[in-house]
Amino acid sequence: MNLYVLFVLSFLPTIFVFVLFAAFVPEFRIRTGLFACVAGIVAVFPASLIQFVVFMIPFFNVTTFYSLFFSALIVNGLVEESVKGVLVYFIPRKNLNLLTFFCCCVLFGLAAGSFESVIYVIRKISGENLPGLMASIGANAVFRMVMARIFSAQLIHAFCTGLLGFTIFTFVNRPLYIMPFVYAVLVHGLFNFFISFSSTYKFLAIIAILFAAVECRIWYKNLKENENSEKNMLTNEK
């Protein structure tokens, strides 16, 4: 399997969801969506740099239960979601409603997850010294890894970025709701913690993905109801 096919496959979920939003979300703006995707890719670089520095701390270099747990929460949860939150803040959101902004946040997370998959592909190929047109055994292993990340890591990036997007949205449009960001950090950290195991505990990561998806639905519904209530109040005042 050609290396570039794996790169395209890694970004396929982002491309597919982008097309869906462009086709079925009336107020979705292609330019803003593209900005969100690029910002998601850019976010990987500062997050990786900070994580590299954090991993130089001795506590995070041992493989005890507590070090794995707290490194997942801090390195993968807090660091990644904080960096993403800073860049999500710069998504052009003038006249964007809640749904459109949420869609942009989901694309942001998908693009970040897709680019991470590309990095993992490059690392795995480099580690196995495979050529551009890879040997069949190596290609199958990399293909399985990409497919596994599409239905795990890329989903958690999408839902967690959607959650922290609600905090950013309410930060600009008061009152501020901080809990979506807290949930994003905790869920992302727990996902990475459980996925690091080779035993049946790994399947608990699926629960983290489902929890993030449900929380996105709950917070969207709550914020939408608040938005509609405010509009009704303004209408009645007039």
C-alpha positions in Angstrom: 0.0 0.0 0.0 1.4 3.4 -1.0 2.3 5.8 1.8 0.3 8.6 0.4 -2.9 6.4 0.4 -2.4 6.1 4.1 -2.1 9.9 4.5 -5.3 10.4 2.5 -7.0 7.7 4.6 -6.0 9.4 7.8 -7.7 12.6 6.6 -10.7 10.9 5.1 -13.0 11.4 8.2 -12.2 15.1 8.2 -12.9 15.4 4.5 -16.1 13.4 4.8 -17.5 15.4 7.8 -16.5 18.7 6.1 -18.6 17.8 3.1 -21.5 16.8 5.3 -21.4 20.1 7.1 -21.1 22.1 3.9 -24.1 20.2 2.4 -26.5 20.0 5.3 -25.7 22.9 7.8 -27.3 26.0 6.2 -25.1 28.6 7.8 -21.8 26.6 7.6 -19.1 28.7 5.9 -16.5 26.8 3.9 -13.8 29.4 4.6 -14.3 29.3 8.3 -14.4 25.5 8.2 -11.1 25.4 6.4 -9.6 27.8 8.9 -10.7 25.4 11.7 -9.1 22.5 9.9 -5.8 24.3 9.5 -5.9 25.5 13.1 -6.4 21.9 14.2 -3.3 20.8 12.3 -1.3 23.7 13.7 -2.4 22.9 17.3 -0.5 19.6 17.1 2.9 21.3 17.0 2.8 23.4 20.3 1.0 20.6 22.1 3.7 18.1 21.1 6.4 20.5 22.1 4.9 21.1 25.6 4.3 17.3 26.0 8.0 16.7 25.1 9.1 19.1 27.8 6.7 17.6 30.4 7.9 14.1 29.7 11.4 15.2 30.7 10.1 15.4 34.3 11.1 12.1 36.0 7.7 11.4 37.4 6.2 11.0 33.9 9.0 8.7 32.7 8.2 5.8 34.9 5.5 3.2 34.2 3.7 3.0 37.5 -0.1 3.1 37.7 -0.1 6.7 39.1 2.4 8.1 36.6 0.5 6.6 33.7 -2.8 8.0 35.1 -1.6 11.5 35.8 0.5 11.7 32.6 -2.7 10.8 30.7 -4.7 13.5 32.5 -2.0 16.2 32.3 -0.1 15.5 29.2 -2.9 14.2 27.0 -5.9 15.9 28.6 -4.9 19.2 30.1 -2.1 20.1 27.7 -3.8 19.1 24.4 -7.2 20.5 25.3 -5.7 23.8 26.6 -3.6 24.3 23.4 -6.6 23.5 21.3 -8.8 25.8 23.3 -6.4 28.8 22.7 -6.5 28.2 18.9 -10.3 27.5 18.8 -10.7 31.0 20.3 -9.3 32.4 17.1 -11.8 30.7 14.8 -13.6 33.6 13.0 -16.9 33.5 14.8 -18.5 36.7 13.9 -22.2 36.0 13.3 -21.7 32.3 13.9 -24.5 30.6 15.7 -24.0 27.8 18.2 -24.4 24.9 15.7 -22.0 26.4 13.1 -19.4 27.1 15.8 -19.8 23.5 17.1 -19.3 22.2 13.6 -16.1 24.1 13.2 -14.8 22.8 16.6 -15.6 19.2 15.5 -13.6 19.8 12.3 -10.8 21.3 14.3 -10.6 18.2 16.4 -10.9 15.8 13.5 -8.1 17.6 11.6 -5.9 17.5 14.7 -6.6 13.8 15.1 -6.0 13.1 11.4 -2.7 14.9 11.4 -1.6 13.0 14.5 -2.4 9.8 12.6 -0.1 10.9 9.8 2.6 11.5 12.3 2.0 8.0 13.8 2.2 6.5 10.3 5.6 8.2 9.6 6.9 7.1 13.0 5.9 3.5 12.5 7.3 3.4 9.0 10.6 5.0 10.2 10.8 2.5 13.1 10.4 -0.5 10.8 12.6 0.9 8.0 9.9 0.4 5.4 10.3 2.0 1.9 7.7 4.4 0.4 5.9 1.4 -1.3 5.7 -0.7 1.9 6.1 -4.4 2.3 2.8 -6.2 2.7 3.3 -7.1 6.4 4.3 -3.6 7.4 1.6 -2.0 5.3 -1.1 -4.2 6.9 0.1 -3.2 10.4 0.1 0.5 9.5 -3.3 0.2 7.8 -4.8 -1.4 10.9 -3.3 1.3 13.1 -4.9 4.1 10.9 -8.3 2.4 10.9 -8.1 1.9 14.7 -7.3 5.6 15.2 -10.2 6.7 12.9 -12.7 5.0 15.2 -11.0 5.9 18.4 -8.4 8.8 18.7 -9.9 10.9 16.0 -13.4 10.6 17.5 -12.2 11.6 20.9 -10.4 14.6 19.4 -13.6 15.6 17.6 -16.0 15.3 20.6 -13.5 16.8 23.1 -12.9 19.8 20.9 -16.6 20.1 20.5 -17.0 20.2 24.3 -14.3 22.8 24.9 -15.9 24.8 22.0 -18.9 25.3 24.2 -16.7 26.9 26.9 -15.1 29.2 24.3 -18.6 30.0 22.9 -19.9 31.0 26.3 -16.7 32.8 27.1 -17.5 35.2 24.3 -21.2 35.1 24.9 -21.7 35.3 28.6 -22.4 33.6 31.0 -19.3 31.4 31.0 -19.6 27.6 31.3 -16.3 26.0 32.4 -17.5 22.4 32.8 -17.5 21.5 29.1 -13.7 22.2 29.2 -13.3 20.2 32.4 -15.1 17.3 30.9 -13.0 17.5 27.7 -9.8 17.3 29.8 -11.0 14.4 32.0 -12.4 12.4 29.1 -9.4 12.9 26.9 -7.1 11.9 29.7 -9.1 8.8 30.7 -9.3 7.7 27.1 -5.5 7.8 26.7 -5.1 6.1 30.0 -7.3 3.2 29.1 -6.1 2.9 25.5 -2.6 2.5 26.8 -3.4 -1.0 28.2 -3.2 -4.1 26.1 -5.8 -5.9 28.2 -9.6 -5.7 28.3 -9.2 -2.3 30.1 -8.5 -0.9 26.6 -12.2 -1.3 25.8 -13.1 1.2 28.5 -11.8 3.8 26.2 -14.9 3.2 24.1 -17.0 4.4 27.1 -15.0 7.6 27.2 -15.8 8.2 23.5 -19.5 7.6 24.1 -19.5 9.8 27.2 -17.9 12.7 25.3 -20.5 12.3 22.5 -23.4 12.3 24.9 -22.0 15.3 26.8 -21.7 17.2 23.5 -25.4 16.5 22.9 -26.4 17.5 26.4 -24.4 20.8 26.4 -25.6 21.7 22.9 -29.2 21.2 23.9 -28.8 23.2 27.1 -27.0 26.1 25.4 -29.5 26.1 22.5 -32.4 26.3 24.9 -30.7 29.2 26.8 -30.1 30.9 23.5 -33.8 30.6 22.5 -34.9 31.8 25.9 -32.8 34.9 25.6 -34.2 35.6 22.1 -37.8 35.2 23.4 -37.1 37.6 26.2 -35.7 40.2 23.9 -38.8 39.7 21.6 -41.2 40.2 24.5 -39.4 43.3 25.7 -39.8 44.8 22.3 
